[in-house]
């Protein structure tokens, strides 16, 4: 489950150093329990598999675990590190993380989530399930029942940082309209250098729907990379809203009506607009 590289030996060094120190978890000390062999790997809660680490050591160890594992084990460690690095601990402290580590971690998490969801079929929510979920959140069952809104009384700025209720004056509106109506105001949108920069930034990118196809089983539709069992390629047949309609004209315009329901003055056929 572990790759014996430099990150693995750094991880062991931190663990051995922490085990050699007489650490005791009290109200004054901020040590955190760490599973030497992660629980998701089959590690237990035995004393031999637990070690007390500082918050910084705990963060570093989970970062190292993402670099000395591979396959499903690395995926588990990436999600564990993501939860640790993007949330607060029980004491309300925010874990510090550099922008470089955050960007790399987010990219890796996105790849893993995409791989896990490829070909996944999400069953439709039945009315029975919807009703059960709704009932489970009503009244005192709702975690926010009887509690004040967390953002009550907090002033929030409007669009662009403007205060809520801000209104443009007629003079300001005319000033901005005048500025935008000057010939060449929007020429920067057609600037070759700008357009090339945007084009180069998007080259090689593939959308999340690239390669997906519509499949149906006569009742529901599924947009996926592979054909689910019992499905056929294509969208579910739909009833045409124009079934039974015929073309009529009154010498000026063409309209569609059902036979014998056309307004007075309309005759069967279309007129050419060429």
C-alpha positions as CSV (number, residue, x, y, z in Angstrom):
1,X,0.0,0.0,0.0
2,X,3.0,2.3,0.5
3,X,5.7,3.3,-2.0
4,X,9.1,3.2,-0.3
5,X,10.3,6.6,-1.7
6,X,11.8,9.6,0.0
7,X,8.3,10.8,1.1
8,X,7.6,7.5,2.9
9,X,10.9,7.7,4.9
10,X,10.1,11.4,5.8
11,X,6.7,10.2,7.0
12,X,8.3,7.4,9.2
13,X,10.8,9.9,10.6
14,X,8.1,12.2,11.8
15,X,6.2,9.3,13.3
16,X,9.3,7.9,15.1
17,X,10.2,11.3,16.5
18,X,6.7,11.8,17.9
19,X,6.7,8.3,19.4
20,X,10.0,9.0,21.1
21,X,8.7,12.1,22.9
22,X,6.7,11.9,26.2
23,X,3.6,13.5,24.7
24,X,0.3,13.6,26.7
25,X,-3.0,15.0,25.4
26,X,-4.4,17.6,27.8
27,X,-6.5,20.7,27.7
28,X,-3.4,22.8,27.6
29,X,-1.6,20.9,24.8
30,X,-3.0,20.8,21.3
31,X,-2.0,17.3,20.1
32,X,-4.0,15.4,17.5
33,X,-4.5,11.6,17.2
34,X,-3.1,10.2,14.0
35,X,-3.4,6.6,12.6
36,X,0.0,5.4,11.4
37,X,-1.7,3.0,9.1
38,X,-4.8,4.9,8.0
39,X,-8.2,3.4,8.9
40,X,-9.2,3.4,5.3
41,X,-6.2,1.0,4.7
42,X,-7.4,-1.4,7.4
43,X,-5.6,0.3,10.3
44,X,-7.0,-0.2,13.8
45,X,-7.5,2.1,16.9
46,X,-5.0,0.1,18.9
47,X,-2.3,2.1,20.8
48,X,0.4,0.7,18.5
49,X,-1.3,2.3,15.5
50,X,-1.9,5.7,17.1
51,X,0.5,8.6,17.7
52,X,0.1,12.2,19.0
53,X,1.1,14.8,16.5
54,X,1.0,18.6,16.5
55,X,-1.4,20.3,14.0
56,X,1.6,21.1,11.7
57,X,2.9,17.5,11.9
58,X,-0.5,16.1,11.2
59,X,-0.9,18.3,8.1
60,X,2.6,17.4,6.8
61,X,2.0,13.6,7.4
62,X,-1.2,13.6,5.4
63,X,0.5,15.6,2.6
64,X,3.3,13.0,2.5
65,X,0.8,10.1,2.4
66,X,-0.5,11.5,-0.9
67,X,3.0,11.2,-2.3
68,X,4.0,7.7,-1.1
69,X,0.8,5.8,-2.2
70,X,-0.7,5.0,-5.5
71,X,-4.0,3.7,-7.0
72,X,-7.0,3.5,-4.8
73,X,-4.8,4.2,-1.7
74,X,-3.7,7.5,-3.1
75,X,-7.2,8.4,-4.0
76,X,-8.2,7.8,-0.3
77,X,-5.3,9.9,0.9
78,X,-6.1,12.7,-1.5
79,X,-9.6,13.0,-0.1
80,X,-8.4,12.8,3.5
81,X,-5.8,15.5,2.9
82,X,-8.5,17.7,1.1
83,X,-10.8,17.5,4.1
84,X,-7.9,18.3,6.5
85,X,-6.6,21.2,4.4
86,X,-9.9,22.9,3.6
87,X,-11.8,22.7,6.9
88,X,-11.4,23.9,10.4
89,X,-10.6,21.7,13.4
90,X,-12.8,21.2,16.5
91,X,-11.1,24.2,18.1
92,X,-12.0,26.5,15.2
93,X,-8.5,26.9,13.9
94,X,-8.0,27.3,10.2
95,X,-5.3,25.0,8.7
96,X,-2.9,27.1,6.6
97,X,-2.3,25.9,3.0
98,X,-0.2,27.5,0.3
99,X,-1.9,28.4,-3.0
100,X,0.4,26.1,-4.9
101,X,-0.5,23.1,-2.8
102,X,-4.2,24.0,-2.9
103,X,-4.2,24.3,-6.7
104,X,-2.4,21.0,-7.2
105,X,-4.6,19.2,-4.7
106,X,-7.8,20.6,-6.3
107,X,-6.6,19.4,-9.7
108,X,-5.9,15.9,-8.5
109,X,-9.2,15.7,-6.6
110,X,-11.1,16.8,-9.8
111,X,-9.4,14.0,-11.8
112,X,-10.3,11.4,-9.2
113,X,-13.9,12.5,-9.0
114,X,-14.2,12.5,-12.8
115,X,-12.8,8.9,-13.0
116,X,-15.2,7.7,-10.2
117,X,-18.2,9.2,-12.0
118,X,-17.4,8.0,-15.5
119,X,-20.2,5.7,-16.7
120,X,-22.1,6.1,-13.4
121,X,-25.9,5.8,-13.7
122,X,-27.8,8.0,-11.3
123,X,-31.3,6.5,-10.8
124,X,-34.2,9.0,-10.9
125,X,-35.7,10.1,-7.6
126,X,-39.1,8.5,-7.1
127,X,-42.0,10.4,-5.6
128,X,-41.9,8.0,-2.5
129,X,-38.2,8.9,-1.9
130,X,-38.8,12.6,-2.4
131,X,-41.7,12.5,0.1
132,X,-39.6,10.6,2.6
133,X,-36.7,13.0,2.3
134,X,-39.1,16.0,2.7
135,X,-40.6,14.5,5.8
136,X,-37.2,13.8,7.4
137,X,-36.4,17.6,7.3
138,X,-39.7,19.0,8.6
139,X,-40.2,20.6,12.0
140,X,-37.8,19.6,14.8
141,X,-36.1,17.1,12.5
142,X,-34.6,20.1,10.6
143,X,-31.1,21.0,12.0
144,X,-32.0,24.7,11.7
145,X,-35.4,24.4,13.5
146,X,-35.7,27.2,16.0
147,X,-32.3,28.7,15.3
148,X,-31.7,32.2,13.9
149,X,-30.3,32.6,10.4
150,X,-26.5,32.7,10.7
151,X,-26.3,35.7,8.4
152,X,-29.1,37.7,10.1
153,X,-28.0,41.3,10.8
154,X,-24.9,41.0,8.6
155,X,-24.7,43.8,6.0
156,X,-23.7,42.5,2.6
157,X,-22.5,44.6,-0.3
158,X,-24.4,44.5,-3.6
159,X,-23.0,43.9,-7.1
160,X,-19.5,45.3,-7.5
161,X,-19.3,46.2,-3.8
162,X,-22.1,48.7,-4.0
163,X,-24.3,49.0,-1.0
164,X,-27.7,47.3,-1.0
165,X,-30.4,49.5,-2.5
166,X,-27.9,51.6,-4.5
167,X,-29.5,53.3,-7.5
168,X,-27.8,54.9,-10.5
169,X,-28.6,58.6,-11.0
170,X,-29.9,59.7,-14.4
171,X,-26.7,61.8,-14.9
172,X,-24.5,58.7,-14.2
173,X,-26.5,56.6,-16.6
174,X,-26.2,59.1,-19.4
175,X,-22.5,59.5,-18.7
176,X,-21.9,55.7,-19.1
177,X,-24.2,55.4,-22.1
178,X,-22.3,58.2,-23.8
179,X,-18.9,56.6,-23.0
180,X,-20.0,53.2,-24.5
181,X,-21.5,54.7,-27.6
182,X,-18.2,56.2,-28.7
183,X,-16.9,54.5,-31.9
184,X,-14.2,52.0,-31.1
185,X,-15.2,51.5,-27.4
186,X,-15.6,47.7,-27.9
187,X,-12.6,47.3,-30.3
188,X,-10.5,45.7,-27.6
189,X,-12.8,42.6,-27.9
190,X,-11.5,42.1,-31.4
191,X,-7.8,42.8,-30.6
192,X,-5.8,40.0,-32.3
193,X,-3.4,39.6,-29.4
194,X,-6.2,39.2,-26.9
195,X,-8.1,36.8,-29.1
196,X,-4.9,34.7,-29.6
197,X,-4.2,34.6,-25.9
198,X,-7.7,33.3,-25.2
199,X,-7.5,30.8,-28.1
200,X,-4.1,29.4,-26.9
201,X,-5.4,29.1,-23.3
202,X,-8.3,26.9,-24.5
203,X,-6.3,24.7,-26.9
204,X,-6.3,21.1,-26.0
205,X,-9.1,21.4,-23.4
206,X,-11.9,19.0,-23.5
207,X,-15.3,19.6,-22.1
208,X,-16.8,17.3,-19.4
209,X,-19.3,16.1,-21.9
210,X,-16.8,15.2,-24.7
211,X,-17.5,11.6,-25.8
212,X,-20.8,11.3,-24.0
213,X,-23.9,10.1,-25.9
214,X,-27.6,10.0,-25.1
215,X,-29.2,6.6,-24.3
216,X,-32.7,5.7,-23.3
217,X,-34.7,2.6,-22.2
218,X,-38.1,4.0,-23.3
219,X,-38.9,5.7,-20.0
220,X,-35.8,7.6,-18.9
221,X,-32.7,9.1,-20.6
222,X,-29.1,8.8,-19.6
223,X,-26.2,10.9,-20.9
224,X,-23.0,8.9,-20.4
225,X,-19.9,7.5,-22.1
226,X,-21.1,3.9,-22.2
227,X,-24.5,2.4,-22.9
228,X,-26.1,1.2,-19.7
229,X,-27.7,-2.3,-19.6
230,X,-31.2,-2.3,-21.1
231,X,-30.7,1.1,-22.9
232,X,-30.4,1.9,-26.6
233,X,-28.6,4.8,-28.3
234,X,-30.6,8.0,-28.8
235,X,-33.1,10.2,-27.0
236,X,-36.5,9.0,-25.8
237,X,-39.1,9.4,-28.5
238,X,-41.2,12.5,-27.9
239,X,-44.7,13.3,-29.1
240,X,-44.7,16.0,-31.7
241,X,-46.7,19.1,-30.8
242,X,-47.3,19.8,-34.5
243,X,-48.9,16.5,-35.3
244,X,-51.9,17.0,-37.5
245,X,-51.1,20.6,-38.4
246,X,-51.3,21.8,-42.0
247,X,-50.1,25.0,-43.8
248,X,-52.5,27.8,-44.6
249,X,-52.0,31.3,-45.9
250,X,-54.1,34.5,-46.3
251,X,-52.0,35.9,-49.1
252,X,-49.6,37.6,-46.8
253,X,-48.5,35.2,-44.0
254,X,-48.2,31.5,-43.6
255,X,-49.7,29.8,-40.6
256,X,-50.3,26.2,-39.4
257,X,-53.7,25.0,-38.3
258,X,-55.6,21.7,-38.0
259,X,-57.9,21.0,-40.9
260,X,-61.2,23.0,-40.7
261,X,-60.0,25.1,-37.8
262,X,-58.3,27.8,-39.8
263,X,-59.5,31.4,-39.4
264,X,-61.6,33.1,-42.1
265,X,-59.6,34.3,-45.1
266,X,-57.0,31.5,-44.9
267,X,-56.7,28.9,-47.7
268,X,-54.8,25.7,-47.9
269,X,-51.1,25.9,-48.9
270,X,-48.1,28.2,-48.5
271,X,-47.0,31.3,-50.3
272,X,-43.4,31.7,-51.3
273,X,-41.5,34.5,-49.6
274,X,-38.7,34.6,-52.1
